[in-house]
């Protein structure tokens, strides 16, 4: 049986724009927070994947399962610091098409 | 594909209803954070009308487009239909590309007796646009629920004893008042703290939901980095079993309506000679 998963792509931005954290630290923070709130089973079901992170602009895309979208939003809202630095992760745009997410990211880059 | 500037619709306008005055000390950082978050309405706790006017007339505040509710009303033109007026203010914020930040004066009264609360209310009612009551005494809360000078009853998720009951919720519903839920404990990093907050939050929402009482959500941020926009607050509220669709009005619309009503009441042009209240 073929199971087609429906994914959601969340374009996010890290604030403030100076001294931005690296992708690895953002990844591990989101994974840790996800496990704290929703457990290991919830985390594996979410199917998180990080893509197109630009360290200069602090923007990137997170892919997740469509059923885990609201959980991911909760986690992004809960994060207040990465390492010893205060940050805010803002979800800017959510879509079901990766190309649309990439186009939005390009638009953001052209604006800045 | 929409332009990033025009991407967010009016449904995502945001309000932070319980900001401490310390956050406004560094206006540059404040502006850098709230602009991308698109938070446009701020109730500043402890700031009276005089303080707000002093701040908005300063050179620095003009640089960051900070204004007061009265000034905003004058800019768009006062209308007597509140719903229509609310929509006009929302349109004005959107047409200014979410760049306007409106400050509202607010006072949270933490009195432990009805007498003290009565005295404070008569002293302060003309100085603040928003007056909230936060106390552990259920009798004081029930008295405050039917007083027209009180706008919100503030409920903290981390409080040791649950102060509200079904009778209070019914009273609030009867007098068309809102509960203000502080969600900042949901950002706590220790596991025990957050589980206590979620547990008591779920209990409170169950009570509020059973009587269909209005509520608003706020973060009560200690620093600029704990500010969250309306969408983020609504997702966080899902941890307390508050459905996403039920919290739509509780992150901007209810706050704006109450602030508008009070700002129009307090504006000097609307005051007429009448019965003077004993102080």
Interface residues (C-beta under 8 A of the other chain):
Chain A: X13 X15 X16 X17 X36 X37 X70 X73 X74 X76 X77 X78 X80 X81 X86 X87 X88 X90 X91 X92 X93 X100 X103 X104 X107 X108 X111
Chain B: X1 X3 X4 X5 X7 X29 X32 X33 X36 X37 X186 X187 X189 X191 X194 X223 X225 X226 X227 X228 X229 X231 X232 X233 X235 X236 X238 X239 X244
